[in-house]
Amino acid sequence: MEFSMINNNTNTLLSKIATNDGHGENSPYFDGWKAYDANPFDHQNNPEGVIQMGLAENQLSFDLIQQWIELNPSASICTPQGAASFKVTAIFQDYHGLPEFRSAVANFMNRVRANRVRFDPDRIVMSGGATGAHETLAFCLANPGEAFLVPTPYYPAFDRDLRWRTGVKLVSVVCESSNNFKVTREALETAYEEAKLANIKVKGLLITNPSNPLGTFLDRATFKDIVNFINDKSIHLVCDEIYAGTVTNGDEFVSIAEVIEEVPKCNLDLIHLVYSLSKDMGFPGFRVGIVYSYNDKVVSIARKMSSFGLVSTQTQHLLASMLSDDKFVENFISESRIRLARRHDMFTRGLGKVGIRSLESNAGLFIWMDLRRFLKEPTFESEMTFWRIIINEIKLNVSPGQSFHCSEPGWFRVCFANMDDETTMTALWRIQSFVRKNRNLEIKTKRQCWQNNQLLRLSSRRFDDILTPHRMSPHSPLASPLVRAQN
């Protein structure tokens, strides 16, 4: 009681932003992270621990990175070969970023998209990871109380990234398994009209392409419908393409940069792209986020705002050298895709041995796993009950669909690229053993909950996130999954 009073008095001394719950720490997305932190799996020291399958991280190609660094010691200012560049790199740099860095990033973005488009280095704006890029765009495009439409299911941390400090709202565009969670014009119109009825002004639409958590990407026709929709409504389109390089067949991926060239009278001032090197290169710790806007004013304002989240010049210097090496970049993109496809297939085949299906996908670092048949009832309460079994008995840190605002209970995201083959096989063995020992748990609930199973094919890709009451992982993406747009 005494502690509670002290805590309340402390809160009155702080700002509303500092003391509200917009960060989203108290969500199932983080319970799993805390469960893993309290009992982390280790082959030798803790083989019965929780396996981290809630971290969307690409660790499959770090040997290629290490090899390049060893062959190019002058790229780092912290080596004898690169020390001559230490002073010029360490002294003050303005918020435009090193020209060679912006050119190298633009070049990498081009190559990830098979050189079908060209990005202008002068439109590259730095930020502290994709988190900073999204918040910067939210500040630029909307006022507090205004909203962005976001198709479900979507990455839980968007609630934090776009809402917490900006006061912006997110309005769900409900997508369903009956059409493999495809974004439709009808769903967009419905969400837009519902926002109007609630007196919420819609300022934009946020699309993740490829999708987190689905591992799918938009086809050209759907993308054109989306662009036509935002043009008709005169609202902004923010495209998050941070998983573009994880598409196992890069020739199939369609970027917003391509689509806008094919849509007549597209208002380019409404088009903005978010990118980073966290997923495609596996560099989340470098905090390299990119805002790329076709709106000159947004580029200018975002660049000024980037002062609050710049990429260190030491990081810029290293990456400028690495990403300017065309031979390395081509080999890395190609080999990374091959390894991701192999791991994806390995994992989905393993799930298939015990009849577990997932949404067909070929992008991202995860799969969208269908466990609806294990729920006693088709409710989110039953989803949470089974999720606790996954953490406490199977000992896997995965993320329940409700933390991604999924409209249907029973879906889970599973990450597969943040571990070695041995750990992956251990995780699969745990899942297979549990299913074989607990066939009686496979209770088919009301028929309508399962009627769309025929649309799902065995796929290959991943698990995700969860939460507990005290410890916070230093790697935690800190999301707020359960908060809907509210006044």
C-alpha positions as CSV (number, residue, x, y, z in Angstrom):
1,M,0.0,0.0,0.0
2,E,2.8,2.3,1.0
3,F,4.8,1.4,-2.2
4,S,1.6,2.0,-4.3
5,M,1.2,5.5,-2.9
6,I,4.8,6.4,-3.5
7,N,4.6,5.1,-7.0
8,N,1.4,7.1,-7.7
9,N,3.0,10.3,-6.4
10,T,6.1,9.7,-8.6
11,N,3.8,9.3,-11.6
12,T,2.3,12.8,-11.0
13,L,5.7,14.3,-11.3
14,L,6.2,12.8,-14.8
15,S,4.7,13.4,-18.2
16,K,1.7,11.5,-19.5
17,I,3.8,9.9,-22.2
18,A,6.3,8.7,-19.7
19,T,3.7,7.1,-17.4
20,N,1.1,5.7,-19.9
21,D,1.0,2.1,-21.1
22,G,1.6,3.0,-24.8
23,H,4.9,1.1,-24.8
24,G,2.9,-2.1,-24.7
25,E,5.2,-4.0,-22.3
26,N,2.3,-5.7,-20.6
27,S,1.3,-8.0,-23.4
28,P,1.6,-11.7,-24.4
29,Y,4.1,-10.6,-27.0
30,F,6.6,-10.1,-24.1
31,D,5.6,-12.8,-21.7
32,G,7.4,-15.3,-23.9
33,W,10.5,-13.1,-24.1
34,K,10.6,-13.1,-20.3
35,A,10.0,-16.8,-20.0
36,Y,13.0,-17.3,-22.3
37,D,15.1,-14.9,-20.4
38,A,14.4,-16.7,-17.1
39,N,15.2,-20.1,-18.6
40,P,17.2,-19.9,-21.9
41,F,17.9,-23.0,-23.8
42,D,21.5,-24.1,-24.3
43,H,22.6,-27.4,-25.9
44,Q,25.2,-28.0,-23.2
45,N,24.3,-26.0,-20.1
46,N,20.5,-26.0,-20.2
47,P,19.1,-28.5,-22.7
48,E,15.6,-28.4,-21.0
49,G,15.3,-24.6,-21.3
50,V,12.9,-22.5,-23.4
51,I,13.9,-22.2,-27.1
52,Q,13.7,-18.7,-28.5
53,M,11.3,-18.8,-31.5
54,G,9.9,-15.4,-30.9
55,L,12.8,-13.5,-32.4
56,A,12.5,-12.6,-36.1
57,E,16.3,-12.4,-36.7
58,N,18.3,-13.6,-39.7
59,Q,21.4,-15.5,-38.4
60,L,21.9,-17.9,-41.2
61,S,24.5,-16.0,-43.2
62,F,26.8,-14.4,-40.7
63,D,29.7,-16.5,-42.0
64,L,29.6,-14.6,-45.2
65,I,29.7,-11.3,-43.3
66,Q,32.6,-12.5,-41.1
67,Q,34.5,-13.6,-44.2
68,W,34.1,-10.2,-45.9
69,I,35.2,-8.3,-42.7
70,E,38.3,-10.5,-42.5
71,L,39.2,-9.8,-46.1
72,N,38.5,-6.0,-45.8
73,P,40.0,-4.8,-42.5
74,S,40.3,-1.2,-43.7
75,A,36.5,-1.0,-43.7
76,S,36.6,-0.6,-39.9
77,I,38.2,2.4,-38.3
78,C,39.1,0.2,-35.3
79,T,41.8,-1.8,-37.1
80,P,45.4,-0.8,-37.9
81,Q,44.4,-0.8,-41.6
82,G,41.5,1.5,-41.1
83,A,42.8,3.7,-38.4
84,A,43.8,6.5,-40.8
85,S,40.0,7.2,-41.3
86,F,39.3,7.4,-37.6
87,K,39.5,11.2,-37.1
88,V,37.4,12.1,-40.2
89,T,34.8,9.6,-39.2
90,A,34.7,10.5,-35.5
91,I,34.3,14.2,-35.8
92,F,31.0,16.0,-36.3
93,Q,28.7,14.9,-39.2
94,D,25.4,16.5,-40.1
95,Y,22.1,14.6,-40.2
96,H,22.2,14.1,-44.0
97,G,24.5,11.1,-43.5
98,L,27.7,10.2,-45.3
99,P,27.2,10.5,-49.1
100,E,28.9,7.2,-49.7
101,F,26.6,5.5,-47.1
102,R,23.4,6.8,-48.7
103,S,24.6,5.7,-52.1
104,A,25.6,2.3,-50.9
105,V,22.2,1.8,-49.2
106,A,20.3,2.9,-52.3
107,N,22.4,0.5,-54.3
108,F,21.6,-2.4,-51.9
109,M,17.9,-1.5,-52.1
110,N,18.1,-1.7,-55.9
111,R,19.8,-5.1,-55.9
112,V,17.4,-6.6,-53.4
113,R,14.6,-5.7,-55.8
114,A,16.6,-7.3,-58.7
115,N,17.5,-3.9,-60.1
116,R,14.0,-3.4,-61.5
117,V,13.8,0.0,-59.8
118,R,16.3,2.7,-58.9
119,F,16.4,4.5,-55.6
120,D,17.7,8.1,-55.3
121,P,20.4,8.4,-52.6
122,D,19.3,12.0,-52.0
123,R,15.9,10.7,-50.8
124,I,17.5,8.3,-48.3
125,V,16.8,9.5,-44.7
126,M,18.5,7.8,-41.8
127,S,16.7,6.7,-38.6
128,G,17.3,4.6,-35.5
129,G,16.1,1.3,-37.1
130,A,12.7,0.7,-38.7
131,T,11.1,1.7,-35.3
132,G,12.5,5.2,-35.7
133,A,11.5,5.4,-39.4
134,H,7.9,4.5,-38.6
135,E,7.7,7.0,-35.8
136,T,9.3,9.7,-37.9
137,L,6.7,9.2,-40.7
138,A,3.9,9.2,-38.2
139,F,5.1,12.5,-36.9
140,C,5.3,13.9,-40.4
141,L,2.0,12.6,-41.8
142,A,-0.5,12.7,-38.9
143,N,-1.6,14.8,-35.9
144,P,-2.5,13.3,-32.5
145,G,-5.9,11.6,-32.7
146,E,-5.7,11.0,-36.5
147,A,-5.2,7.4,-37.7
148,F,-3.6,4.9,-40.0
149,L,-5.4,1.9,-41.4
150,V,-3.4,-1.3,-40.8
151,P,-4.4,-4.8,-42.2
152,T,-4.5,-7.6,-39.7
153,P,-2.6,-9.5,-38.6
154,Y,0.2,-7.0,-38.1
155,Y,3.4,-6.7,-36.2
156,P,2.6,-6.0,-32.5
157,A,5.2,-3.2,-32.1
158,F,3.4,-1.0,-34.6
159,D,1.2,-0.1,-31.7
160,R,4.3,1.3,-30.0
161,D,6.2,2.6,-33.0
162,L,3.4,4.7,-34.4
163,R,1.2,5.4,-31.4
164,W,3.1,5.8,-28.2
165,R,4.8,9.2,-28.5
166,T,2.9,10.5,-31.5
167,G,-0.7,10.2,-30.3
168,V,-1.7,8.7,-33.6
169,K,-4.3,5.9,-33.7
170,L,-4.3,2.6,-35.6
171,V,-7.5,1.2,-37.1
172,S,-7.5,-2.5,-38.0
173,V,-8.4,-3.6,-41.5
174,V,-9.8,-7.1,-40.8
175,C,-8.4,-9.8,-43.0
176,E,-9.4,-13.4,-42.7
177,S,-8.1,-16.9,-43.4
178,S,-11.0,-17.6,-45.8
179,N,-8.9,-15.9,-48.5
180,N,-5.4,-16.5,-46.9
181,F,-5.6,-13.1,-45.1
182,K,-5.5,-11.2,-48.4
183,V,-6.1,-7.4,-48.3
184,T,-9.2,-6.5,-50.3
185,R,-10.7,-3.3,-51.4
186,E,-13.9,-4.2,-49.5
187,A,-12.0,-4.6,-46.2
188,L,-10.2,-1.3,-46.8
189,E,-13.5,0.5,-47.5
190,T,-15.2,-1.0,-44.4
191,A,-12.4,0.0,-42.1
192,Y,-12.3,3.5,-43.6
193,E,-16.0,4.0,-43.2
194,E,-16.0,2.7,-39.6
195,A,-13.3,5.2,-38.7
196,K,-15.4,8.0,-40.2
197,L,-18.4,6.9,-38.2
198,A,-16.2,7.0,-35.1
199,N,-15.1,10.6,-36.0
200,I,-11.6,9.4,-36.6
201,K,-9.8,11.1,-39.4
202,V,-7.8,8.6,-41.5
203,K,-4.5,10.0,-42.7
204,G,-2.9,6.9,-44.2
205,L,-2.6,3.2,-44.8
206,L,0.3,1.1,-43.5
207,I,1.2,-2.0,-45.5
208,T,3.9,-4.5,-44.6
209,N,5.2,-6.2,-47.7
210,P,6.4,-8.9,-47.2
211,S,4.0,-9.4,-44.3
212,N,5.0,-9.9,-40.7
213,P,3.6,-12.3,-39.4
214,L,2.2,-14.0,-42.5
215,G,5.4,-14.4,-44.6
216,T,3.5,-13.5,-47.7
217,F,3.8,-10.6,-50.1
218,L,1.3,-8.6,-52.2
219,D,0.6,-9.6,-55.8
220,R,0.7,-6.9,-58.4
221,A,-3.1,-6.6,-58.8
222,T,-3.7,-6.3,-55.1
223,F,-1.0,-3.7,-54.8
224,K,-2.6,-1.6,-57.6
225,D,-5.9,-1.8,-55.9
226,I,-4.3,-0.5,-52.7
227,V,-2.6,2.4,-54.6
228,N,-5.9,3.3,-56.3
229,F,-7.6,3.2,-52.9
230,I,-5.2,5.7,-51.2
231,N,-5.4,7.9,-54.3
232,D,-9.2,7.9,-54.2
233,K,-9.2,8.8,-50.5
234,S,-6.2,11.2,-50.8
235,I,-4.5,9.5,-47.8
236,H,-0.9,8.4,-47.5
237,L,0.5,5.0,-48.2
238,V,3.4,3.8,-46.0
239,C,5.0,0.6,-47.2
240,D,7.2,-1.3,-44.8
241,E,9.6,-3.4,-47.0
242,I,12.1,-4.5,-44.4
243,Y,11.7,-8.2,-45.4
244,A,12.2,-7.6,-49.1
245,G,15.5,-9.5,-49.2
246,T,14.0,-12.6,-47.5
247,V,11.8,-13.5,-50.4
248,T,13.1,-16.9,-51.5
249,N,12.4,-16.1,-55.1
250,G,13.3,-12.5,-55.5
251,D,11.9,-12.3,-59.1
252,E,8.4,-12.7,-57.7
253,F,8.5,-9.8,-55.2
254,V,6.8,-6.6,-56.2
255,S,7.9,-3.4,-54.5
256,I,5.8,-0.2,-54.2
257,A,8.6,1.5,-56.2
258,E,7.5,-0.7,-59.2
259,V,3.7,-0.4,-58.7
260,I,3.6,3.4,-58.7
261,E,5.1,3.4,-62.2
262,E,2.2,1.3,-63.4
263,V,-0.7,3.2,-61.9
264,P,-1.9,6.2,-64.0
265,K,-2.1,9.5,-62.2
266,C,-0.6,8.1,-59.0
267,N,0.0,11.0,-56.6
268,L,3.6,10.4,-55.6
269,D,3.4,12.8,-52.7
270,L,1.3,10.2,-50.9
271,I,3.9,7.4,-51.3
272,H,6.5,6.5,-48.6
273,L,8.7,3.5,-47.9
274,V,10.3,2.2,-44.8
275,Y,13.4,0.0,-45.0
276,S,16.2,-1.2,-42.7
277,L,19.1,-3.7,-42.6
278,S,17.8,-5.5,-39.6
279,K,16.2,-8.4,-41.5
280,D,17.7,-8.7,-44.9
281,M,21.3,-8.4,-43.6
282,G,20.6,-9.5,-40.0
283,F,21.9,-6.3,-38.5
284,P,19.3,-5.2,-35.9
285,G,22.0,-4.1,-33.5
286,F,23.3,-1.6,-36.0
287,R,20.0,0.3,-35.8
288,V,20.0,1.2,-39.5
289,G,16.5,2.4,-40.5
290,I,15.6,4.2,-43.7
291,V,12.8,6.6,-44.6
292,Y,12.4,6.9,-48.4
293,S,9.7,9.3,-49.5
294,Y,8.6,10.5,-52.9
295,N,7.3,13.7,-51.2
296,D,10.0,16.4,-51.2
297,K,8.6,18.1,-48.1
298,V,8.5,14.8,-46.1
299,V,12.1,14.1,-47.1
300,S,13.2,17.6,-45.8
301,I,11.2,17.3,-42.5
302,A,12.2,13.7,-41.8
303,R,15.8,14.6,-42.3
304,K,15.6,17.3,-39.7
305,M,13.8,14.9,-37.3
306,S,16.5,12.3,-37.9
307,S,18.7,14.3,-35.5
308,F,17.0,12.3,-32.7
309,G,18.0,8.9,-34.1
310,L,21.0,9.0,-36.4
311,V,23.1,6.1,-37.4
312,S,26.6,6.4,-36.0
313,T,29.2,7.4,-38.6
314,Q,31.4,4.4,-37.6
315,T,28.5,2.1,-38.7
316,Q,27.9,4.2,-41.8
317,H,31.6,4.0,-42.7
318,L,31.7,0.2,-42.4
319,L,28.4,-0.4,-44.3
320,A,29.3,2.0,-47.0
321,S,32.3,-0.1,-47.8
322,M,30.5,-3.4,-47.5
323,L,27.4,-2.5,-49.5
324,S,29.4,-0.9,-52.3
325,D,31.1,-4.3,-52.9
326,D,28.8,-5.5,-55.7
327,K,30.2,-9.0,-55.9
328,F,29.7,-9.5,-52.1
329,V,26.2,-8.0,-52.2
330,E,25.1,-10.3,-55.1
331,N,26.5,-13.4,-53.5
332,F,25.0,-12.5,-50.0
333,I,21.5,-11.9,-51.3
334,S,21.5,-15.1,-53.4
335,E,23.0,-17.3,-50.7
336,S,20.8,-15.8,-47.9
337,R,17.7,-16.6,-49.9
338,I,18.9,-20.2,-50.5
339,R,19.5,-20.8,-46.8
340,L,16.3,-19.2,-45.7
341,A,14.3,-21.4,-48.2
342,R,16.2,-24.5,-47.0
343,R,15.4,-23.7,-43.3
344,H,11.8,-22.8,-44.2
345,D,11.3,-26.2,-45.9
346,M,13.1,-28.1,-43.2
347,F,10.8,-26.6,-40.5
348,T,7.5,-26.9,-42.4
349,R,8.3,-30.5,-43.4
350,G,8.9,-31.3,-39.8
351,L,5.6,-29.8,-38.8
352,G,3.9,-31.7,-41.6
353,K,5.0,-35.0,-40.1
354,V,2.5,-34.5,-37.3
355,G,-0.2,-32.9,-39.5
356,I,0.5,-29.2,-38.5
357,R,-0.2,-26.8,-41.3
358,S,0.8,-23.2,-41.9
359,L,-0.1,-20.5,-44.3
360,E,1.7,-21.0,-47.6
361,S,4.6,-18.5,-47.7
362,N,8.0,-17.8,-49.2
363,A,9.2,-14.7,-47.4
364,G,10.1,-13.5,-43.9
365,L,11.9,-15.2,-41.1
366,F,8.8,-17.0,-39.7
367,I,5.7,-19.1,-40.5
368,W,2.1,-18.4,-39.6
369,M,1.2,-21.7,-38.0
370,D,-2.4,-23.1,-37.8
371,L,-3.1,-24.7,-34.4
372,R,-6.8,-24.1,-34.4
373,R,-7.6,-27.8,-34.0
374,F,-5.8,-27.8,-30.7
375,L,-8.1,-25.2,-29.1
376,K,-10.9,-26.6,-26.9
377,E,-13.1,-23.7,-28.0
378,P,-12.7,-21.2,-31.0
379,T,-11.9,-18.4,-28.6
380,F,-9.0,-16.2,-27.7
381,E,-9.2,-17.5,-24.1
382,S,-8.5,-21.0,-25.4
383,E,-5.7,-19.6,-27.6
384,M,-4.0,-18.2,-24.5
385,T,-4.5,-21.4,-22.6
386,F,-2.8,-23.4,-25.3
387,W,-0.1,-20.8,-25.7
388,R,0.8,-21.3,-22.0
389,I,1.1,-25.0,-22.7
390,I,3.5,-24.3,-25.5
391,I,5.7,-22.2,-23.2
392,N,5.5,-24.2,-20.0
393,E,5.4,-27.7,-21.3
394,I,6.8,-27.7,-24.9
395,K,9.1,-24.9,-23.8
396,L,9.1,-22.8,-27.0
397,N,8.8,-19.1,-27.1
398,V,6.1,-18.5,-29.7
399,S,3.6,-15.7,-30.3
400,P,-0.2,-16.1,-30.2
401,G,-2.2,-14.6,-33.0
402,Q,-4.1,-12.2,-30.8
403,S,-0.9,-10.3,-30.1
404,F,-0.8,-9.6,-33.9
405,H,-4.5,-8.5,-33.8
406,C,-5.5,-11.6,-35.7
407,S,-9.3,-11.8,-36.0
408,E,-9.3,-15.6,-35.6
409,P,-8.0,-17.5,-32.6
410,G,-5.6,-20.4,-33.1
411,W,-2.8,-18.9,-35.3
412,F,0.8,-18.6,-34.0
413,R,3.9,-17.0,-35.4
414,V,7.0,-19.2,-35.3
415,C,10.5,-17.8,-36.1
416,F,13.1,-20.2,-37.6
417,A,16.1,-18.2,-38.7
418,N,17.6,-17.1,-35.4
419,M,19.1,-20.5,-34.5
420,D,21.4,-23.3,-35.7
421,D,20.2,-26.5,-37.3
422,E,20.6,-28.5,-34.1
423,T,18.3,-26.2,-32.2
424,T,15.8,-26.2,-35.0
425,M,15.7,-30.0,-34.9
426,T,15.3,-29.9,-31.1
427,A,12.3,-27.6,-31.4
428,L,10.7,-29.8,-34.1
429,W,11.3,-32.9,-31.9
430,R,9.6,-31.2,-29.0
431,I,6.6,-30.2,-31.1
432,Q,6.3,-33.7,-32.7
433,S,6.6,-35.4,-29.4
434,F,3.9,-33.3,-27.8
435,V,1.5,-33.9,-30.7
436,R,2.0,-37.6,-30.7
437,K,1.6,-37.9,-26.9
438,N,-1.5,-35.7,-26.8
439,R,-3.7,-36.7,-29.7
440,N,-6.7,-36.3,-27.5
441,L,-6.0,-32.5,-27.4
442,E,-6.9,-32.3,-31.1
443,I,-10.5,-31.2,-30.5
444,K,-12.2,-29.9,-33.5
445,T,-14.4,-27.1,-32.5
446,K,-17.4,-25.5,-34.3
447,R,-17.4,-26.4,-37.9
448,Q,-17.2,-22.9,-39.2
449,C,-13.8,-22.4,-37.5
450,W,-12.2,-25.0,-39.7
451,Q,-14.1,-24.7,-42.9
452,N,-11.3,-22.9,-44.7
453,N,-8.6,-25.5,-44.0
454,Q,-8.6,-26.6,-47.6
455,L,-7.2,-23.2,-48.6
456,L,-4.1,-23.8,-46.5
457,R,-1.1,-25.7,-47.8
458,L,1.8,-27.2,-46.0
459,S,4.4,-24.4,-46.0
460,S,7.8,-23.8,-44.4
461,R,8.6,-21.0,-41.9
462,R,8.6,-20.0,-38.1
463,F,7.4,-19.2,-34.5
464,D,7.3,-15.9,-32.4
465,D,6.6,-13.9,-29.2
466,I,5.4,-14.1,-25.6
467,L,5.6,-12.5,-22.0
468,T,6.1,-12.7,-18.1
469,P,5.9,-10.2,-15.3
470,H,9.3,-8.7,-14.4
471,R,12.4,-9.1,-16.5
472,M,12.7,-7.4,-19.9
473,S,15.0,-8.9,-22.6
474,P,17.7,-6.6,-23.8
475,H,16.7,-7.8,-27.3
476,S,13.0,-7.2,-26.8
477,P,11.2,-5.4,-29.7
478,L,8.8,-4.0,-27.0
479,A,5.5,-4.2,-28.7
480,S,1.9,-3.3,-27.8
481,P,-0.2,-6.0,-29.4
482,L,-3.6,-5.8,-27.8
483,V,-4.4,-2.1,-28.1
484,R,-6.9,-1.1,-30.8
485,A,-7.6,2.4,-32.0
486,Q,-9.4,4.1,-29.1
487,N,-10.3,7.6,-28.0
